[in-house]
Amino acid sequence: EVQLVESGGGLVQAGGSLQLSCLTSGLILDEYVIAWFRQAPGQEREGLACIAGSDGGTYYADSVKGRLIITRDTPKNTVTLQLDNLKPEDSAVYYCAAVRERHPIRTIPRSHAYDYWGQGTQVTVSS
């Protein structure tokens, strides 16, 4: 059974940083695309970054490029999202998601493509 568990969210002041973790089980990271999404109240789920299973290639949404870094630790089955220079508009529930990589990716797959989701972790940025 595939499971994704996010952690690391919390309350931070504007300009601060957070590191979110997605602990995976039941899958092999080298075979899956792992992505981070966020969803604020009343808004659509937004793809932020993903990391390809086959070659570890990373892809970022233009809206967050330069402030986020996605990495993976294969022995620890963990994908991490580093968030820097946080802004109040970054406040949202952050989710990780996984889909088996059936072909090479060139961008962040859309939310409907994923088979597995975590429960989310809340990030709140105060001004």
N, C-alpha and C positions, 0 to 999 in steps of 0.2 A: 504494500500500500504506500503510495506516494503521499508524503506530508511536507508541508512548508510552514515554518514557524518564524514569524518576524519578531524582532526585539530591537530595543535601542531608542524608541521614540521617547518624547518627553516635552517639557517646556523649556524654551531657550529664548534668550533675548535676540533681537535683530542684530545681525552681524556675526552671530555665533555659529557654531558648528555642531553637527550630530553625526554619529555613525550608526547606521541601521544594519542589522544582520538578518539574513535569511538562512536558517538552518534547514537543510533538506534531508530527507530520508526516503528510501525506497526507489531512488533513481541514481543514475551515474551522471555526474555533472558534465562529463565529456560528451554525453549524448543528447543533452538538452540545452535549449535556449532558456536562460533565466532572465527575467525582466523585473523592473520595478515600475509600479504605477502609483498614482495618488488620486484621491478623490476628495474634494471639498464639498461641503453641504450644498446641494442644489446644482452641482456641476457634474459634467461627465468625467468618467475615469480617464486620466491622462497618462500616457506612456512617457516615462522619463529616460530610461536607459535599459540596455540589455547587453548580455554577454553571450557570445556564441559558444556552443559546446565544442565544436570541432577544432577551432583554432584560437578560441579565447578572444576573438575580435569584439570590440566594444562599439556601441552606437548610442548616441544621445539625442534627445530632443533639442531643437534649437533654443527653446525657451529657457533651458537650464544649462546649456553647454558652458563649460568653464567653471561651473560651481559644483558639479557633481562628478564623482569618480566611482565607477563600478569595478569591483575586483572579485576574484573567486579564490578560495583556498580548497583545492580539490581533496586533499587528505582529511580536511575537517568538514567536508560537505557543506560549505558555507559560502554564500555570496554576500558581499558587503557593499553598501552604498554610503559613501562619504558625502555629506552635505555641508557646504561651506557658504559663508556670507549669506546666511539665511535671512529671508524677508518675511514680513507678516503674511504676504500672499502665498507663502509656501506652506502655511498651515493647512493640514489635511490628514486623512488617514492614508498611510503608505502601505502598499501591498507588494509582495513578490509573487511571481507567477512563473509557471514552467510549461514548456511544450517540447516534445521530442523534435530534434532538428532533423527533418527529413530531406532538406535541401539547404544549400548555403543561403544565409540571409544577408541583406544589404542595408536593412533598416530595422527599426523596432517593430516587430509584428503587432498588429492591432489586438485589442483586448479579447476579441472573440476567438482568436487563434489558440488561446491557452487552455490546457486541459486541467491544470491544477493551480489553486490559489491558496495563499495563506489567509489568516484571519485579520491581518492588518495591525498596524501600530500607529498610534496617534502622534502627530508632530504639531506642536503649537508654538508659534513664534510671536513673541510680544514686541510691541513697538517701543 
